[in-house]
Amino acid sequence: MTSLALITAAADRLSGHARVTPLLNAPLLDAAFGRRILVKAENLQLTGSFKFRGAWSAISALPPETRAKGVLAFSSGNHAQGVALAARMHGIAAVVVMPADAPTVKIANTRAYGAEVVLYDRSTQDRDAIGERLTAQRNLTLIRPYDDAQVIAGQGTIGLEIAAQAAALGIHDAAVIACCGGGGLSAGIALALEPHIGFRLHTAEPAGFDDMARSLATGTPQTNPQPTGSICDAILTPAPGKLTFPILHHLAKGGLVVTDDQALHAMALAFTHLRIVLEPGGAVALAAALFSPDLPDTVIVTASGGNVDPATHRLALDRFA
Amino acid sequence: MTSLALITAAADRLSGHARVTPLLNAPLLDAAFGRRILVKAENLQLTGSFKFRGAWSAISALPPETRAKGVLAFSSGNHAQGVALAARMHGIAAVVVMPADAPTVKIANTRAYGAEVVLYDRSTQDRDAIGERLTAQRNLTLIRPYDDAQVIAGQGTIGLEIAAQAAALGIHDAAVIACCGGGGLSAGIALALEPHIGFRLHTAEPAGFDDMARSLATGTPQTNPQPTGSICDAILTPAPGKLTFPILHHLAKGGLVVTDDQALHAMALAFTHLRIVLEPGGAVALAAALFSPDLPDTVIVTASGGNVDPATHRLALDRFA
């Protein structure tokens, strides 16, 4: 069970390995949208997303003899790269099971970070069966993308940094918005900020994939009707996590929802005003801060990832820059 | 005369107002180019370039009664925006004299930061005469873009941060490369790093505008044959500064030169590997680190600005991403 103590311990293990990312702002963006917006730039984290924190936290928390045997992850994206680099920096093996039709660059990057990539055919092969066989054969430890107490603790270190960086700016009251897929980032930040009563967490999701918003509103886990259909590929999960939902049900203020166009618009504004590169799924919290009507004067958002292909980035600039 | 003491004093005045920018790196970029490259991301500074530091340093160093009367700057770009915001944050007036054919967005941004913009016709009007008339009429203080001891001191605070951030990574020997126009950034960093004997500064300029490289090589100030003709608009100055050249002649290791295509290539790699947005003139130091043959294993570069129009950014991605 993730707790503030587990997050503080994760922060100690991450120190000197993960990057303390800046809390950015832009006076002209604030003026244009009528509120003060601070952006926790996790696109600048190692491997280009916050996922490195959770991966490092989980791997560094393993008993040494277990860790030495290596780890395994399922992912076609940011979690894959985070686990691959964190494993390499620990000097251990990582196996990443990826769909054969994943973007070539993501497969290449995961390999470049030193992982062994095992490809499978989504239409004919069972991913979980492949993973179970490999973990059993090689005594690997599975690193889950969000339903893992140490992964949530790792993402929660972002909340500790937000609290300290906001305090240095004299900010003690704000809505905090996190991009939300399975809820690991949101749950970790919510736990880290629980003692700071002026900060309350909202999740942000793409329209059509607002399982967390509906789950928080109804109090019971809801699922999404479709598995795909948004450009926010990094955060399209079928349902809230088993560990993350109870945390967020207890601590989150609620869930915000944005359209794909609003995510693209936020990417373009991040380019112009903050000079950072965001992927669509990493821009939904900023989009929610810009386009949601009922928010306080000060909003802190996670810019959770920047692994975007040039064509999608160009689309955002062509339409909104 | 700028000295380490003046830089340290500027750092005290900038504290809590300018942003401490991160020193970024990307393992896959290092692997691809065979050296360790650290990027001081001043594109993330307020107003999108390091120029805010020098503007803040100069304005904050003025006697209060002088400062209260306001400041004036000539600039069509990053210095204009730095002075405009630094003046507004001091609660004083800023007048910025800009060519009427400057990019609309830069004029609009300078106004949005609160400056009074005075436009002039490059072909029929004398910029200096306009500036002299305004400073005399209104008792404004001219803030020069680089030939000002306090401006150089402000840019030098980047060198102090580089030394501290590199030391935290265990780095004590590296080539340090700064994007160079008039030389304010380069001179400030060179002075700040003078006590750190493992760090030696190189300037980086676009081909055809390598006045500083040739001046350092010959020991006497050289001029550029053409005033325009590179996409690196932010750093096209006719000759080294009168204050900056003697500093760099004494302290710089030498000058590196890159092509416009190499600057665009560096912009694309910054997009892919670092998830930051650079303008061409802000990418020449990174380009020099990537494409110069004779550099040590560890190189620290300034990414000095990110105010790029979408069309130029797209050009970089289309060709090199």
Interface residues (C-beta under 8 A of the other chain):
Chain A: R19 V20 T21 P22 L24 P27 L28 A31 A41 N43 L44 L46 G48 L85 N109 A112 Y113 F271 L274 R275 I276 V277 L278 G306 N307 P310 H313 R314 L317 D318 A321
Chain B: R19 V20 T21 P22 L24 P27 L28 A31 A41 N43 L44 L46 G48 L85 N109 A112 Y113 F271 L274 R275 I276 V277 L278 G306 N307 P310 H313 R314 L317 D318 A321
